[in-house]
Amino acid sequence: MSSYTGRFAPSPSGPLHAGSLVAALASYLDARAHHGRWLLRIEDVDTPRTVAGADRFIMQQLSCLGLHWDGEVMWQSQRHAVYQAALEQLQGAGYLYGCACTRREIALANAGGRATRAVTGLDTPGSDDERPYPGTCREGLPGGRSARAWRLRVPAGIERFDDRWAGPQQQDVALAVGDFVLRRADGLWAYQLAVVVDDAAQGVTDIVRGADLLGSTARQRVLARLLGQTPPRVMHVPLVLDRRTGLKLSKQNHAPALDLHDPIAALSDAWQALGFDPIALPGTPALRAGASTAMQTLIRAFLAEATARWAARFVPAR
Ligand SMILES: [Zn+2]
């Protein structure tokens, strides 16, 4: 075992689809190629979007695909006390403040400056990229107002990091995002806080995930350091687009669940979406549909070959 710890962290808002499998496979292969651990974390912190039973279904899908995780599964919905402690740590250090602003007030404040897009969605990854918080409550709540949400006082400066897929990145978080929410007005924990706290708690050294989260990375690194942590290395793999609509395959865009009658076909599609050449395996589709032990052998052979090719491309020789 190396010191590498990776993770796959799906939100249980529906079953895995072809897009989420690409992220799962990439993070699995990177962990195995480093002889590291691969953990599974269920990101069910956004309870209104959680679908009952989807977590167990995702776990079944991963097992069916031969993507076996190490150790115990972590559920974010059970970690309220840990997130509360992190919030209090930040408050004690002066990095937290209460915010009374409504979504509409923030949009209006921003409309005076740069052009803003329509304000949509919740505080989900990426959705607040286009509406930096104008800092209204930074120096204290307006008279007669009380705190709805809790925000991080983002320090000035440019955050730079290397993405193992996308290359050098930089963002002025204070300018591009502003003081972002850690605890939402509806009382839920923000994704950004939960993910940073949990990556540290699980000893994650390497994050491999979809490119839709690249835009969240700089603020997560800022938050990690304010909590006294070393931010993990990151690799953001390309998203799978719907051939018909050109949109990102996602649960929100109604991507169909994976067809697991032919797990090798599902794995092959994800593998080639990562830019690799096909892997030739013995056996016809008829044989593949036969005994499940034969199928498990084929899946193991596929993943072993994929791990070797991944290592050759992404793991520097020592
Ligand atoms: Zn405010």
Residues whose N, C-alpha, C, O or C-beta is under 5 A from the ligand:
A	BS01	ZN	C99 A100 C101 T136 C137
